Amino acid sequence: MGGFTTIKLKNCSETNIKKQNQALEQFGVARKYRFYSEAEIRLEYAYFRKGKGNFPPHLFPIDRYTATYAQFRKYWSTEALGEAFVPYNGSLNFDSYFGRTSKRAMHNLATYLLCNLSQIKSVDGSFSTFVERCGYGKQAQAELLELDK
């Protein structure tokens, strides 16, 4: 799936996701790189109800005016749309290829990871490419690559 990298938290509670997202902010990670949570799903539901965003009728065969949150969740799910569009709660996805994620953003993400290794359950995708491009030396890269085992 291209150069997507996924970082998953051990504790996927809403409280911990909020705490880790605040840590990302403190490390200077751009706002678009955050762990996915129920809050993002509720925001998408609000956009759906207002008719904003792209919700193709063949993927969302429900009336936006009368759809309940539970009905929306049936269609707005990782299983229905895939992890690239609807990540699992507690995961952070970004693209490591072709400069789609800036070097600064990758460096700041790596700094966050190095300081929060105990919070991370797993990494997936093009994590080794991310590590190569994050701007850290060999010792820090070796620490980061331990997450990929």
Z-matrix of the N, CA and C atoms (Angstrom, degrees):
N
C 1 1.437
C 2 1.525 1 108.90
N 3 1.289 2 118.67 1 61.88
C 4 1.454 3 121.90 2 177.70
C 5 1.508 4 112.10 3 61.30
N 6 1.305 5 116.11 4 -144.81
C 7 1.455 6 121.46 5 -177.75
C 8 1.499 7 113.37 6 -103.63
N 9 1.328 8 117.62 7 28.73
C 10 1.452 9 119.68 8 -178.31
C 11 1.521 10 111.73 9 -69.58
N 12 1.304 11 114.20 10 137.28
C 13 1.457 12 122.61 11 176.26
C 14 1.520 13 107.01 12 -118.41
N 15 1.316 14 116.29 13 136.46
C 16 1.461 15 121.72 14 179.44
C 17 1.519 16 109.31 15 -122.51
N 18 1.315 17 115.76 16 133.12
C 19 1.465 18 122.95 17 175.83
C 20 1.526 19 106.21 18 -119.39
N 21 1.342 20 116.58 19 125.99
C 22 1.463 21 120.70 20 -177.71
C 23 1.525 22 110.36 21 -115.79
N 24 1.321 23 115.33 22 136.95
C 25 1.460 24 121.52 23 177.69
C 26 1.523 25 111.42 24 -80.35
N 27 1.331 26 116.20 25 151.80
C 28 1.467 27 120.64 26 173.08
C 29 1.524 28 110.27 27 -70.23
N 30 1.317 29 115.48 28 -47.80
C 31 1.458 30 121.63 29 -177.69
C 32 1.522 31 108.00 30 -102.73
N 33 1.326 32 117.03 31 110.86
C 34 1.467 33 121.97 32 -176.26
C 35 1.520 34 112.70 33 -101.00
N 36 1.324 35 117.28 34 24.44
C 37 1.466 36 119.56 35 176.03
C 38 1.524 37 108.72 36 -70.48
N 39 1.313 38 116.35 37 152.59
C 40 1.470 39 120.58 38 -179.69
C 41 1.531 40 110.96 39 -58.63
N 42 1.319 41 116.95 40 -37.26
C 43 1.462 42 121.12 41 179.73
C 44 1.526 43 110.95 42 -63.24
N 45 1.324 44 116.84 43 -45.79
C 46 1.462 45 119.67 44 -179.39
C 47 1.531 46 111.78 45 -69.97
N 48 1.327 47 117.05 46 -37.91
C 49 1.465 48 119.35 47 177.67
C 50 1.529 49 109.47 48 -60.41
N 51 1.314 50 116.18 49 -43.58
C 52 1.471 51 120.39 50 178.75
C 53 1.535 52 110.20 51 -61.76
N 54 1.316 53 116.31 52 -43.68
C 55 1.472 54 121.18 53 179.33
C 56 1.532 55 111.03 54 -62.29
N 57 1.340 56 117.39 55 -44.00
C 58 1.474 57 120.53 56 -179.54
C 59 1.528 58 110.97 57 -69.60
N 60 1.323 59 118.03 58 -34.46
C 61 1.456 60 120.34 59 176.15
C 62 1.525 61 111.28 60 -66.47
N 63 1.336 62 116.83 61 -35.24
C 64 1.461 63 120.12 62 175.08
C 65 1.529 64 110.27 63 -66.55
N 66 1.329 65 116.98 64 -37.95
C 67 1.465 66 120.66 65 176.92
C 68 1.530 67 110.44 66 -63.67
N 69 1.328 68 117.24 67 -41.93
C 70 1.467 69 120.23 68 176.93
C 71 1.525 70 110.42 69 -57.94
N 72 1.315 71 115.86 70 -41.91
C 73 1.469 72 120.24 71 178.44
C 74 1.529 73 110.69 72 -62.83
N 75 1.327 74 117.13 73 -42.55
C 76 1.470 75 120.96 74 179.57
C 77 1.523 76 112.13 75 -63.72
N 78 1.335 77 117.07 76 -29.57
C 79 1.458 78 121.05 77 178.50
C 80 1.532 79 112.34 78 -86.17
N 81 1.331 80 116.94 79 5.59
C 82 1.451 81 121.18 80 176.15
C 83 1.510 82 115.36 81 78.41
N 84 1.327 83 116.42 82 19.48
C 85 1.462 84 120.36 83 178.64
C 86 1.528 85 108.18 84 -76.39
N 87 1.327 86 116.91 85 132.51
C 88 1.463 87 122.14 86 -178.64
C 89 1.531 88 111.19 87 -55.33
N 90 1.314 89 116.78 88 148.29
C 91 1.469 90 123.97 89 -175.06
C 92 1.537 91 113.51 90 -56.25
N 93 1.327 92 117.27 91 -30.38
C 94 1.467 93 118.44 92 -177.09
C 95 1.527 94 113.29 93 -72.53
N 96 1.331 95 117.67 94 -9.19
C 97 1.465 96 121.54 95 177.86
C 98 1.523 97 108.51 96 -107.12
N 99 1.324 98 115.63 97 92.39
C 100 1.457 99 122.11 98 179.47
C 101 1.522 100 109.22 99 -138.60
N 102 1.337 101 115.43 100 157.46
C 103 1.456 102 120.70 101 175.34
C 104 1.527 103 108.20 102 -71.94
N 105 1.323 104 115.58 103 134.55
C 106 1.461 105 122.20 104 -176.32
C 107 1.518 106 109.96 105 -72.72
N 108 1.343 107 115.69 106 139.23
C 109 1.460 108 119.59 107 -177.82
C 110 1.524 109 110.91 108 -144.39
N 111 1.300 110 114.73 109 177.02
C 112 1.460 111 121.74 110 178.04
C 113 1.527 112 110.94 111 -59.22
N 114 1.312 113 117.91 112 -31.34
C 115 1.470 114 121.71 113 179.47
C 116 1.532 115 111.01 114 -60.19
N 117 1.335 116 117.28 115 -40.04
C 118 1.465 117 120.42 116 178.18
C 119 1.532 118 111.15 117 -66.75
N 120 1.318 119 116.85 118 -36.51
C 121 1.463 120 120.62 119 178.88
C 122 1.530 121 109.77 120 -66.07
N 123 1.313 122 116.39 121 -42.60
C 124 1.470 123 120.23 122 178.27
C 125 1.528 124 110.84 123 -63.98
N 126 1.322 125 117.42 124 -35.64
C 127 1.460 126 121.48 125 176.75
C 128 1.534 127 110.50 126 -64.95
N 129 1.335 128 117.10 127 -43.53
C 130 1.463 129 120.46 128 176.72
C 131 1.527 130 111.32 129 -61.71
N 132 1.317 131 116.39 130 -39.16
C 133 1.466 132 120.53 131 177.53
C 134 1.528 133 110.38 132 -61.83
N 135 1.322 134 116.98 133 -42.76
C 136 1.469 135 120.80 134 177.75
C 137 1.530 136 110.47 135 -61.67
N 138 1.333 137 117.27 136 -41.88
C 139 1.474 138 120.46 137 176.99
C 140 1.524 139 110.42 138 -63.41
N 141 1.306 140 116.53 139 -42.53
C 142 1.473 141 121.13 140 178.83
C 143 1.522 142 110.32 141 -58.56
N 144 1.323 143 116.35 142 -47.62
C 145 1.471 144 121.31 143 -178.07
C 146 1.528 145 111.61 144 -63.73
N 147 1.344 146 117.12 145 -32.50
C 148 1.469 147 121.23 146 -179.38
C 149 1.525 148 112.78 147 -85.70
N 150 1.332 149 117.14 148 -6.63
C 151 1.459 150 120.31 149 -179.08
C 152 1.521 151 112.89 150 80.07
N 153 1.323 152 116.68 151 17.52
C 154 1.460 153 121.10 152 178.13
C 155 1.521 154 108.92 153 -97.57
N 156 1.312 155 116.75 154 150.59
C 157 1.458 156 120.15 155 179.50
C 158 1.521 157 111.27 156 91.14
N 159 1.310 158 115.10 157 -177.01
C 160 1.457 159 121.52 158 -176.86
C 161 1.526 160 109.13 159 -114.41
N 162 1.315 161 116.12 160 104.26
C 163 1.456 162 122.95 161 179.56
C 164 1.528 163 107.79 162 -125.57
N 165 1.343 164 117.66 163 84.14
C 166 1.468 165 120.69 164 -175.77
C 167 1.526 166 112.22 165 -57.05
N 168 1.335 167 116.66 166 136.49
C 169 1.476 168 120.56 167 -177.84
C 170 1.526 169 114.05 168 -57.84
N 171 1.337 170 117.97 169 -30.95
C 172 1.461 171 118.64 170 -179.77
C 173 1.535 172 111.75 171 -72.71
N 174 1.336 173 117.29 172 -18.01
C 175 1.475 174 120.58 173 176.07
C 176 1.526 175 112.06 174 -100.51
N 177 1.336 176 116.51 175 -21.75
C 178 1.459 177 122.01 176 -179.20
C 179 1.529 178 109.52 177 -129.28
N 180 1.342 179 116.97 178 74.06
C 181 1.473 180 120.85 179 -175.99
C 182 1.534 181 112.95 180 -80.08
N 183 1.321 182 116.81 181 40.89
C 184 1.466 183 121.05 182 179.82
C 185 1.524 184 108.40 183 -124.88
N 186 1.317 185 115.74 184 153.58
C 187 1.462 186 121.23 185 179.79
C 188 1.524 187 109.33 186 -76.72
N 189 1.316 188 116.34 187 125.46
C 190 1.465 189 119.30 188 -175.43
C 191 1.526 190 112.42 189 -67.77
N 192 1.330 191 117.29 190 -21.59
C 193 1.462 192 120.12 191 -178.63
C 194 1.526 193 112.75 192 -80.63
N 195 1.319 194 116.49 193 -30.02
C 196 1.466 195 119.08 194 -176.08
C 197 1.530 196 113.32 195 -112.24
N 198 1.319 197 117.53 196 -4.69
C 199 1.472 198 120.63 197 -176.22
C 200 1.527 199 111.14 198 -66.64
N 201 1.305 200 114.63 199 131.85
C 202 1.463 201 119.76 200 174.97
C 203 1.526 202 108.70 201 -83.39
N 204 1.311 203 115.20 202 166.47
C 205 1.464 204 119.93 203 177.74
C 206 1.533 205 110.00 204 -61.16
N 207 1.320 206 117.32 205 -40.42
C 208 1.475 207 121.00 206 179.63
C 209 1.524 208 111.19 207 -62.38
N 210 1.333 209 117.03 208 -40.50
C 211 1.471 210 119.96 209 177.52
C 212 1.529 211 110.42 210 -65.41
N 213 1.320 212 116.59 211 -42.89
C 214 1.462 213 120.83 212 178.94
C 215 1.530 214 110.74 213 -60.20
N 216 1.327 215 116.35 214 -43.65
C 217 1.484 216 121.35 215 -178.91
C 218 1.529 217 111.66 216 -60.95
N 219 1.300 218 117.22 217 -28.55
C 220 1.465 219 120.92 218 178.54
C 221 1.530 220 109.99 219 -61.71
N 222 1.314 221 116.17 220 -35.92
C 223 1.468 222 120.77 221 -178.15
C 224 1.527 223 112.23 222 -96.96
N 225 1.331 224 117.05 223 -31.59
C 226 1.458 225 121.01 224 178.22
C 227 1.530 226 107.59 225 -93.40
N 228 1.317 227 115.13 226 80.65
C 229 1.463 228 120.33 227 -178.67
C 230 1.525 229 108.99 228 -145.18
N 231 1.295 230 115.09 229 159.35
C 232 1.458 231 120.62 230 178.08
C 233 1.525 232 109.73 231 -61.74
N 234 1.324 233 116.22 232 -40.72
C 235 1.463 234 121.05 233 -178.38
C 236 1.532 235 111.65 234 -63.36
N 237 1.332 236 117.28 235 -37.76
C 238 1.460 237 120.84 236 -177.07
C 239 1.530 238 113.21 237 -81.39
N 240 1.341 239 117.57 238 -37.09
C 241 1.468 240 120.66 239 -172.09
C 242 1.522 241 114.72 240 -114.20
N 243 1.328 242 117.76 241 -14.06
C 244 1.455 243 120.64 242 179.53
C 245 1.519 244 112.82 243 96.35
N 246 1.310 245 115.34 244 154.88
C 247 1.464 246 121.89 245 -174.46
C 248 1.525 247 113.46 246 -66.92
N 249 1.316 248 117.83 247 -26.37
C 250 1.469 249 120.12 248 179.18
C 251 1.530 250 111.08 249 -67.59
N 252 1.338 251 117.75 250 -30.01
C 253 1.457 252 121.39 251 -178.44
C 254 1.519 253 112.65 252 -98.06
N 255 1.320 254 116.28 253 -38.07
C 256 1.466 255 121.17 254 179.78
C 257 1.526 256 107.43 255 -130.90
N 258 1.323 257 116.88 256 91.63
C 259 1.467 258 119.29 257 -179.09
C 260 1.531 259 111.34 258 -65.23
N 261 1.313 260 115.06 259 162.45
C 262 1.461 261 119.93 260 173.25
C 263 1.528 262 108.18 261 -69.31
N 264 1.332 263 116.40 262 148.19
C 265 1.460 264 119.19 263 175.39
C 266 1.526 265 109.39 264 -58.53
N 267 1.310 266 115.18 265 136.74
C 268 1.463 267 120.10 266 -179.84
C 269 1.514 268 113.92 267 85.03
N 270 1.333 269 117.61 268 11.79
C 271 1.463 270 119.27 269 177.59
C 272 1.526 271 109.80 270 -119.44
N 273 1.319 272 114.44 271 152.72
C 274 1.458 273 122.66 272 179.43
C 275 1.517 274 106.75 273 -124.87
N 276 1.316 275 117.10 274 125.62
C 277 1.468 276 121.95 275 -178.07
C 278 1.524 277 109.77 276 -117.74
N 279 1.325 278 116.04 277 141.66
C 280 1.458 279 121.43 278 173.32
C 281 1.513 280 108.79 279 -155.91
N 282 1.332 281 115.37 280 164.58
C 283 1.462 282 121.84 281 -176.14
C 284 1.526 283 109.40 282 -103.30
N 285 1.318 284 116.96 283 120.94
C 286 1.464 285 122.19 284 -177.64
C 287 1.523 286 113.40 285 -88.53
N 288 1.309 287 118.83 286 -5.93
C 289 1.468 288 121.56 287 -173.16
C 290 1.523 289 112.74 288 -98.12
N 291 1.325 290 115.29 289 153.50
C 292 1.462 291 125.25 290 168.11
C 293 1.521 292 114.23 291 54.89
N 294 1.313 293 118.06 292 30.83
C 295 1.456 294 120.84 293 176.83
C 296 1.516 295 114.81 294 70.45
N 297 1.340 296 117.92 295 17.10
C 298 1.471 297 120.56 296 -179.41
C 299 1.525 298 111.35 297 -69.51
N 300 1.321 299 116.05 298 -26.02
C 301 1.457 300 121.55 299 171.08
C 302 1.521 301 105.30 300 -116.35
N 303 1.318 302 116.51 301 124.19
C 304 1.473 303 120.32 302 -174.92
C 305 1.527 304 111.21 303 -63.41
N 306 1.330 305 115.11 304 157.84
C 307 1.465 306 120.08 305 177.79
C 308 1.522 307 110.75 306 -62.17
N 309 1.314 308 116.14 307 -37.58
C 310 1.467 309 119.55 308 178.27
C 311 1.529 310 110.89 309 -62.92
N 312 1.338 311 116.37 310 -44.97
C 313 1.469 312 120.06 311 179.43
C 314 1.527 313 110.51 312 -62.14
N 315 1.346 314 116.45 313 -42.13
C 316 1.469 315 119.42 314 179.37
C 317 1.527 316 110.41 315 -65.80
N 318 1.324 317 117.56 316 -39.45
C 319 1.466 318 120.85 317 178.88
C 320 1.534 319 110.16 318 -63.25
N 321 1.331 320 116.51 319 -44.31
C 322 1.468 321 120.08 320 179.88
C 323 1.529 322 111.58 321 -66.78
N 324 1.320 323 116.89 322 -37.98
C 325 1.473 324 119.87 323 175.22
C 326 1.528 325 110.82 324 -63.15
N 327 1.321 326 116.29 325 -41.88
C 328 1.467 327 120.47 326 178.86
C 329 1.527 328 110.71 327 -63.72
N 330 1.328 329 116.96 328 -39.78
C 331 1.468 330 120.87 329 177.88
C 332 1.524 331 109.88 330 -61.56
N 333 1.336 332 116.26 331 -44.98
C 334 1.466 333 120.28 332 176.51
C 335 1.528 334 110.44 333 -57.70
N 336 1.331 335 116.73 334 -48.04
C 337 1.464 336 120.70 335 -178.24
C 338 1.520 337 111.87 336 -60.80
N 339 1.324 338 117.06 337 -44.27
C 340 1.469 339 120.58 338 -178.90
C 341 1.529 340 111.41 339 -61.56
N 342 1.315 341 117.11 340 -32.12
C 343 1.465 342 120.85 341 -179.99
C 344 1.532 343 113.14 342 -88.69
N 345 1.320 344 117.19 343 -9.08
C 346 1.472 345 120.86 344 -176.06
C 347 1.527 346 112.18 345 -133.60
N 348 1.310 347 117.22 346 34.59
C 349 1.466 348 121.30 347 -178.09
C 350 1.526 349 112.39 348 -55.02
N 351 1.333 350 116.48 349 -35.64
C 352 1.464 351 120.18 350 -176.50
C 353 1.531 352 112.56 351 -70.11
N 354 1.318 353 118.09 352 -15.70
C 355 1.459 354 122.03 353 -178.58
C 356 1.529 355 112.87 354 -87.13
N 357 1.337 356 116.94 355 -13.05
C 358 1.455 357 121.37 356 -171.28
C 359 1.526 358 111.17 357 -95.72
N 360 1.326 359 115.42 358 126.43
C 361 1.464 360 121.52 359 178.25
C 362 1.520 361 110.80 360 -81.51
N 363 1.344 362 115.80 361 -49.17
C 364 1.457 363 119.33 362 -177.04
C 365 1.523 364 110.66 363 -159.51
N 366 1.317 365 113.76 364 163.97
C 367 1.459 366 121.90 365 172.80
C 368 1.519 367 106.68 366 -129.51
N 369 1.323 368 115.61 367 154.22
C 370 1.452 369 119.18 368 -175.60
C 371 1.517 370 109.40 369 -150.45
N 372 1.307 371 115.42 370 169.87
C 373 1.455 372 120.82 371 177.03
C 374 1.516 373 111.98 372 78.62
N 375 1.312 374 115.90 373 -136.46
C 376 1.464 375 122.40 374 -175.42
C 377 1.527 376 112.01 375 -90.26
N 378 1.336 377 115.83 376 45.95
C 379 1.461 378 119.71 377 -177.27
C 380 1.524 379 111.68 378 -63.22
N 381 1.333 380 117.78 379 -38.35
C 382 1.474 381 119.64 380 -179.37
C 383 1.534 382 110.64 381 -64.65
N 384 1.326 383 118.20 382 -34.86
C 385 1.467 384 121.19 383 175.48
C 386 1.521 385 109.73 384 -65.13
N 387 1.321 386 116.40 385 -42.94
C 388 1.465 387 120.83 386 176.11
C 389 1.529 388 110.54 387 -56.99
N 390 1.322 389 116.72 388 -47.17
C 391 1.461 390 120.91 389 -178.27
C 392 1.533 391 110.70 390 -62.10
N 393 1.325 392 117.44 391 -41.63
C 394 1.462 393 121.19 392 178.30
C 395 1.523 394 111.83 393 -61.54
N 396 1.321 395 116.95 394 -35.48
C 397 1.467 396 121.46 395 -172.87
C 398 1.518 397 114.71 396 -98.76
N 399 1.327 398 118.19 397 1.38
C 400 1.466 399 120.06 398 -173.59
C 401 1.526 400 113.56 399 -79.09
N 402 1.319 401 117.86 400 -11.83
C 403 1.457 402 119.97 401 174.70
C 404 1.514 403 115.53 402 90.55
N 405 1.321 404 117.37 403 12.09
C 406 1.464 405 120.31 404 177.11
C 407 1.522 406 110.73 405 -99.86
N 408 1.331 407 115.68 406 161.20
C 409 1.455 408 122.17 407 179.23
C 410 1.515 409 112.21 408 -76.75
N 411 1.330 410 114.83 409 -179.99
C 412 1.469 411 121.29 410 -173.72
C 413 1.527 412 113.48 411 -61.31
N 414 1.327 413 118.10 412 -39.43
C 415 1.466 414 120.11 413 -177.95
C 416 1.534 415 110.76 414 -65.34
N 417 1.323 416 116.95 415 -46.75
C 418 1.466 417 120.45 416 178.70
C 419 1.530 418 110.52 417 -65.82
N 420 1.328 419 116.70 418 -38.10
C 421 1.463 420 120.00 419 177.93
C 422 1.528 421 110.28 420 -62.13
N 423 1.335 422 116.78 421 -40.01
C 424 1.470 423 120.22 422 178.58
C 425 1.530 424 110.36 423 -62.71
N 426 1.334 425 117.21 424 -40.58
C 427 1.471 426 120.90 425 177.24
C 428 1.526 427 110.82 426 -61.25
N 429 1.324 428 115.55 427 -44.88
C 430 1.464 429 120.02 428 -179.72
C 431 1.531 430 111.15 429 -64.12
N 432 1.328 431 116.47 430 -41.22
C 433 1.464 432 120.32 431 -178.15
C 434 1.532 433 112.20 432 -66.28
N 435 1.322 434 117.19 433 -20.41
C 436 1.476 435 119.97 434 175.49
C 437 1.535 436 110.60 435 -61.32
N 438 1.325 437 116.99 436 -27.99
C 439 1.463 438 120.30 437 177.68
C 440 1.514 439 112.43 438 -66.30
N 441 1.346 440 116.05 439 -23.95
C 442 1.449 441 121.83 440 -174.51
C 443 1.532 442 112.73 441 -87.68
N 444 1.316 443 117.72 442 9.42
C 445 1.470 444 121.27 443 -178.30
C 446 1.499 445 112.10 444 -102.71
